[in-house]
Amino acid sequence: MLNSNSEIIKDRGMDLKKLKAISLFSGAGGMDVGFEKAGVEVIWANEINKEAAETYKLNHPDTTLVNDDINNQISTLESFRGNVDLVFGGPPCQGFSVAGKMDPNDERSQLVWSFLDVVKVTQPRAFVLENVKALAKLEKWSEVRKRIFSVSQEMGYTCFPFLLNATEYGVPQKRERVFFIGIKNDLFFEEQINYYLQNNKIKAKTIKETLFDLGRAGTEKNPNTCTAKITFATNPIMRKTAYSGMYFNGQGRPINIDDYANTLPASMGGNKTPFIDEEYLYGDAHSNWVESYHKKLVDGYEPVFEEAPTRLRRLTIKEAARIQTFPENYIFYGSKGRVYTQIGNAVPCDLAYAVAKSVVKYLSQD
């Protein structure tokens, strides 16, 4: 996990000239945190959401951030042609995600092409386009993948997809993402990038190891509690484990403290926020209440509609940010709900760092 903004700027393992980059669909800046830590200087960034843009500016004051629709800015970016090494970003993924409607006509799905339009006008040495696993794997999106490759080739880039699991790069979250990496006038970089990515792997800590030192919700190190009630589902959907069925109302799911969290969604906030057993995480309880409750259901217990014990409570903003590996002193702007959304939308910082470090090392080997 990144511990301070000073760590973002300097990676002692790499004594390289800083590459200059443009950041697109920057959100709160999670991907930028990773790229900056890898030694990249982000000189221009773009984010359409006002609150996320404010968060970005608070934490990346040296970067020019434009709060606007990227399609309004493409023509102005021609001035960067020949002066930028990288373009990176994660176009909104709701149109491709299995968690969304998977609608090919979703306007947000078209922003992939806006990303590549920026690549076309700026002509960087390389680009990194992040998106959901579905875009890399599902047959439904095969034509989109082919078009990404063909458009890249027409611009002089060879592009390969790299499917990564965040848990293998220090992120305590089962979050799989694809990174389409394109490099100009280079047909043979896939094997070398894969080699670097393998070398950058680091086993993530469990949720308990990740969060334990924060202390209970509402304390000095762990403020901003989420008070949305947790109630029992009267018609639970049973599965083999306590973490894969639906035993509680709302979209928020329990987190296995002894393992990794499932993907933190952008829909977090209110009863869509995942929850934990606070007594098992921070207190003296020796067993997880959710697992005990699941066993009761398996044994035939019939639940009634009522609130769950108070030891079950929603993730705090601080906990969610730490699971996404944001720096400890990262500042978020906006209402509580908007901040949860910013955190859920972000590319985990440490995952972005592993990718950026691999690309930077490859581009700097000459």
BELGIVEN-V206980 format. One record per residue. N is the residue number from 1. RES is the residue in one small letter. D_LAST is the distance of its C-alpha to the last C-alpha in whole Angstrom. Layout:
n res d_last
N RES D_LAST
N RES D_LAST
This chain:
n res d_last
1 m 30
2 l 29
3 n 32
4 s 31
5 n 29
6 s 28
7 e 26
8 i 24
9 i 23
10 k 21
11 d 20
12 r 20
13 g 18
14 m 15
15 d 14
16 l 11
17 k 12
18 k 14
19 l 13
20 k 17
21 a 19
22 i 22
23 s 24
24 l 27
25 f 30
26 s 29
27 g 33
28 a 33
29 g 29
30 g 29
31 m 25
32 d 24
33 v 25
34 g 23
35 f 20
36 e 21
37 k 21
38 a 17
39 g 17
40 v 17
41 e 19
42 v 22
43 i 23
44 w 26
45 a 27
46 n 30
47 e 33
48 i 37
49 n 39
50 k 40
51 e 40
52 a 37
53 a 36
54 e 38
55 t 36
56 y 33
57 k 34
58 l 35
59 n 32
60 h 29
61 p 31
62 d 28
63 t 27
64 t 29
65 l 31
66 v 33
67 n 36
68 d 37
69 d 36
70 i 33
71 n 34
72 n 36
73 q 33
74 i 30
75 s 31
76 t 31
77 l 27
78 e 26
79 s 26
80 f 23
81 r 21
82 g 18
83 n 18
84 v 17
85 d 14
86 l 16
87 v 20
88 f 21
89 g 25
90 g 28
91 p 30
92 p 34
93 c 35
94 q 38
95 g 39
96 f 37
97 s 38
98 v 40
99 a 42
100 g 42
101 k 44
102 m 42
103 d 43
104 p 41
105 n 42
106 d 42
107 e 40
108 r 38
109 s 36
110 q 35
111 l 33
112 v 30
113 w 30
114 s 30
115 f 27
116 l 26
117 d 28
118 v 26
119 v 22
120 k 24
121 v 25
122 t 22
123 q 19
124 p 16
125 r 13
126 a 15
127 f 18
128 v 20
129 l 23
130 e 26
131 n 29
132 v 32
133 k 32
134 a 35
135 l 32
136 a 30
137 k 33
138 l 36
139 e 38
140 k 39
141 w 36
142 s 34
143 e 35
144 v 33
145 r 30
146 k 30
147 r 30
148 i 27
149 f 25
150 s 27
151 v 27
152 s 23
153 q 23
154 e 25
155 m 22
156 g 19
157 y 18
158 t 18
159 c 20
160 f 21
161 p 23
162 f 23
163 l 26
164 l 26
165 n 29
166 a 29
167 t 31
168 e 28
169 y 26
170 g 29
171 v 31
172 p 35
173 q 35
174 k 35
175 r 33
176 e 31
177 r 29
178 v 27
179 f 23
180 f 22
181 i 19
182 g 17
183 i 14
184 k 14
185 n 14
186 d 13
187 l 16
188 f 15
189 f 13
190 e 17
191 e 17
192 q 14
193 i 15
194 n 18
195 y 17
196 y 16
197 l 19
198 q 21
199 n 20
200 n 20
201 k 24
202 i 27
203 k 30
204 a 32
205 k 35
206 t 39
207 i 40
208 k 43
209 e 40
210 t 38
211 l 41
212 f 44
213 d 43
214 l 44
215 g 48
216 r 50
217 a 50
218 g 51
219 t 51
220 e 49
221 k 45
222 n 46
223 p 48
224 n 48
225 t 50
226 c 50
227 t 54
228 a 54
229 k 57
230 i 56
231 t 59
232 f 60
233 a 59
234 t 63
235 n 62
236 p 58
237 i 56
238 m 56
239 r 53
240 k 52
241 t 51
242 a 51
243 y 48
244 s 48
245 g 51
246 m 53
247 y 56
248 f 55
249 n 56
250 g 53
251 q 50
252 g 48
253 r 48
254 p 48
255 i 45
256 n 45
257 i 45
258 d 44
259 d 41
260 y 39
261 a 40
262 n 40
263 t 38
264 l 39
265 p 40
266 a 40
267 s 44
268 m 44
269 g 47
270 g 51
271 n 52
272 k 48
273 t 47
274 p 46
275 f 48
276 i 49
277 d 51
278 e 51
279 e 54
280 y 52
281 l 48
282 y 50
283 g 53
284 d 56
285 a 56
286 h 55
287 s 55
288 n 53
289 w 56
290 v 54
291 e 54
292 s 57
293 y 58
294 h 57
295 k 59
296 k 62
297 l 61
298 v 61
299 d 64
300 g 66
301 y 66
302 e 66
303 p 65
304 v 66
305 f 65
306 e 64
307 e 62
308 a 59
309 p 60
310 t 58
311 r 56
312 l 54
313 r 52
314 r 49
315 l 46
316 t 45
317 i 43
318 k 41
319 e 41
320 a 40
321 a 37
322 r 36
323 i 36
324 q 33
325 t 32
326 f 32
327 p 32
328 e 35
329 n 36
330 y 35
331 i 38
332 f 39
333 y 41
334 g 44
335 s 47
336 k 46
337 g 46
338 r 43
339 v 41
340 y 42
341 t 40
342 q 37
343 i 37
344 g 37
345 n 35
346 a 32
347 v 29
348 p 29
349 c 27
350 d 26
351 l 25
352 a 23
353 y 21
354 a 20
355 v 19
356 a 17
357 k 16
358 s 14
359 v 13
360 v 11
361 k 10
362 y 8
363 l 7
364 s 6
365 q 4
366 d 0
